[in-house]
Amino acid sequence: MALESMTGTVALTGVTGFIGSVLARRLSAEGWRVRALVRPASSKARKDSLAAEWIDGTLEDSESLCRLIAGVDIVIHCAGLVQASSKADFIRVNVGGVARLAQVAAKQKPLPRFLLISSLAAREPDISPYASSKRQGEMALASGAAGMGWTILRPPAVYGLGNRALDSLFGWMGRGVALILGPPNMRFSLLHVEDLADAVLRCLKGGVFAGQTFELHDGHPNGYTWGEVANTVAQVRERRVLHARVPVPVLDLLAKANTLLSRVFRYAPMLTPGKVRELQHPNWVCDNDEFYRATGWVPQLSLEEGLRRTLGLGPAIAGSALAQG
Ligand SMILES: NC(=O)c1ccc[n+]([C@@H]2O[C@H](COP(=O)([O-])OP(=O)(O)OC[C@H]3O[C@@H](n4cnc5c(N)ncnc54)[C@H](OP(=O)(O)O)[C@@H]3O)[C@@H](O)[C@H]2O)c1
């Protein structure tokens, strides 16, 4: 089948999450039949909001993964833990989940293609339990693929309505206070969630499944500092934004307290010592070149435009190619 015009059935995990919900909507709009894995206990499952075939199950349950994958053309594995109560939870979901899904997929006839949403964090696996689990998840796919075509995308921080941590930082900036959480020289790439969905669709259309790992970002070379992001918020809101640097010892203290509290009150903490180490890393800048050469994908949303949408200010450019996030 000519992949240029290909649609078919895609098995999607993580559909109740920030990125997966946008992927599901975009895949559906492009004519793909979406078969989605949903945990019965998910607090966010709204099965009536998307035309999809729903499979009740979890990444820990091979039987539901078999039902998810049977007969599909593509598997897009987007489910994962971005915050967890323990290293063991990160490993169970971000490594065990990939390994189990790859194992089930690699037994199908014909073989589906497999796209894994990893993370730029996987580039620095020693920095945190999350980063380590994402790298190990990549390795689990590469070693379990057994002849199946696969590709791995490593997005940097992805923003757009629905990323709770970034929404809250941008929300504070929108109200006039930018909390600067990293060192002044720290640079990081960003990507709007609609552009990430666009990149995934490009992979599917271009048939890029030769076992490669791609970084991708919003097209702004050399990334941003927190100060530059805050200045862009000030520009789109047309108001002053105060820069308030949070000293590392304060962040460390908050992270340790949060970790303790999470054990008492049994929640998955976002700010942890591992997250503080990620925030202090000076270089989270990535490179689009290889992905552009492989697929021709060009991101559409500048930080200014992406922030306008995220802050609910509406698009600045009339007739933008992408749907509103
Ligand atoms: N957000 C970012 O900035 C970013 C950047 C780079 C890479 N990523 C990667 O992108 C992926 C999605 O991130 P996100 O921000 O969309 O996360 P999210 O909003 O927390 O969504 C996570 C999704 O995974 C599902 N899930 C978690 N554990 C599961 C399990 N054991 N079985 C089945 N489903 C499970 C969740 O289902 P429930 O509704 O049941 O909890 C939810 O649908 C992750 O792999 C993450 O590492 C994210």
The ligand as an SDF file (V2000), in Angstrom:
LIG
                    3D

 48 52  0  0  0  0  0  0  0  0999 V2000
    3.9990   16.3360   28.6580 N   0  0  0  0  0  0  0  0  0  0  0  0
    5.2230   16.5410   28.2020 C   0  0  0  0  0  0  0  0  0  0  0  0
    5.7560   17.6690   28.2570 O   0  0  0  0  0  0  0  0  0  0  0  0
    6.0060   15.3980   27.5990 C   0  0  0  0  0  0  0  0  0  0  0  0
    7.2390   15.6840   26.9970 C   0  0  0  0  0  0  0  0  0  0  0  0
    7.9550   14.6440   26.4110 C   0  0  0  0  0  0  0  0  0  0  0  0
    7.4410   13.3560   26.4170 C   0  0  0  0  0  0  0  0  0  0  0  0
    6.2580   13.1010   27.0370 N   0  0  0  0  0  0  0  0  0  0  0  0
    5.7470   11.7180   27.0210 C   0  0  0  0  0  0  0  0  0  0  0  0
    4.4720   11.7090   26.4150 O   0  0  0  0  0  0  0  0  0  0  0  0
    3.6560   10.6950   26.9740 C   0  0  0  0  0  0  0  0  0  0  0  0
    2.3150   11.2890   27.3930 C   0  0  0  0  0  0  0  0  0  0  0  0
    2.5390   12.3330   28.3360 O   0  0  0  0  0  0  0  0  0  0  0  0
    1.3290   13.2520   28.8370 P   0  0  0  0  0  0  0  0  0  0  0  0
    1.9160   14.5520   29.2290 O   0  0  0  0  0  0  0  0  0  0  0  0
    0.2080   13.2130   27.8830 O   0  0  0  0  0  0  0  0  0  0  0  0
    0.9330   12.4660   30.1800 O   0  0  0  0  0  0  0  0  0  0  0  0
   -0.4870   12.4010   30.9290 P   0  0  0  0  0  0  0  0  0  0  0  0
   -1.3380   13.5590   30.6060 O   0  0  0  0  0  0  0  0  0  0  0  0
   -0.1510   12.1310   32.3650 O   0  0  0  0  0  0  0  0  0  0  0  0
   -1.1650   11.0950   30.3030 O   0  0  0  0  0  0  0  0  0  0  0  0
   -0.6580    9.8310   30.5660 C   0  0  0  0  0  0  0  0  0  0  0  0
   -1.5560    8.7910   29.8960 C   0  0  0  0  0  0  0  0  0  0  0  0
   -1.0050    7.4830   30.1350 O   0  0  0  0  0  0  0  0  0  0  0  0
   -2.0290    6.6630   30.6800 C   0  0  0  0  0  0  0  0  0  0  0  0
   -1.4620    5.6380   31.5550 N   0  0  0  0  0  0  0  0  0  0  0  0
   -0.6300    5.8220   32.5980 C   0  0  0  0  0  0  0  0  0  0  0  0
   -0.3450    4.6380   33.1580 N   0  0  0  0  0  0  0  0  0  0  0  0
   -1.0100    3.6840   32.4640 C   0  0  0  0  0  0  0  0  0  0  0  0
   -1.1280    2.2800   32.5560 C   0  0  0  0  0  0  0  0  0  0  0  0
   -0.4930    1.5950   33.5120 N   0  0  0  0  0  0  0  0  0  0  0  0
   -1.9170    1.6080   31.6730 N   0  0  0  0  0  0  0  0  0  0  0  0
   -2.5620    2.2920   30.7070 C   0  0  0  0  0  0  0  0  0  0  0  0
   -2.5040    3.6330   30.5570 N   0  0  0  0  0  0  0  0  0  0  0  0
   -1.7280    4.3280   31.4280 C   0  0  0  0  0  0  0  0  0  0  0  0
   -2.9220    7.6340   31.4460 C   0  0  0  0  0  0  0  0  0  0  0  0
   -4.1740    7.0400   31.6870 O   0  0  0  0  0  0  0  0  0  0  0  0
   -5.1110    7.4580   32.9650 P   0  0  0  0  0  0  0  0  0  0  0  0
   -6.0550    8.5170   32.4710 O   0  0  0  0  0  0  0  0  0  0  0  0
   -5.7960    6.1810   33.2990 O   0  0  0  0  0  0  0  0  0  0  0  0
   -4.1990    7.9400   34.0520 O   0  0  0  0  0  0  0  0  0  0  0  0
   -2.9800    8.7860   30.4540 C   0  0  0  0  0  0  0  0  0  0  0  0
   -3.8860    8.4940   29.4230 O   0  0  0  0  0  0  0  0  0  0  0  0
    4.4420   10.1040   28.1420 C   0  0  0  0  0  0  0  0  0  0  0  0
    5.0040    8.8840   27.7050 O   0  0  0  0  0  0  0  0  0  0  0  0
    5.5400   11.1300   28.4070 C   0  0  0  0  0  0  0  0  0  0  0  0
    6.7130   10.5230   28.8810 O   0  0  0  0  0  0  0  0  0  0  0  0
    5.5090   14.0960   27.6190 C   0  0  0  0  0  0  0  0  0  0  0  0
  1  2  1  0
  2  3  2  0
  2  4  1  0
  4  5  1  0
  4 48  2  0
  5  6  2  0
  6  7  1  0
  7  8  2  0
  8  9  1  0
  8 48  1  0
  9 10  1  0
  9 46  1  0
 10 11  1  0
 11 12  1  0
 11 44  1  0
 12 13  1  0
 13 14  1  0
 14 15  2  0
 14 16  1  0
 14 17  1  0
 17 18  1  0
 18 19  2  0
 18 20  1  0
 18 21  1  0
 21 22  1  0
 22 23  1  0
 23 24  1  0
 23 42  1  0
 24 25  1  0
 25 26  1  0
 25 36  1  0
 26 27  1  0
 26 35  1  0
 27 28  2  0
 28 29  1  0
 29 30  1  0
 29 35  2  0
 30 31  1  0
 30 32  2  0
 32 33  1  0
 33 34  2  0
 34 35  1  0
 36 37  1  0
 36 42  1  0
 37 38  1  0
 38 39  2  0
 38 40  1  0
 38 41  1  0
 42 43  1  0
 44 45  1  0
 44 46  1  0
 46 47  1  0
M  CHG  2   8   1  16  -1
M  END
$$$$
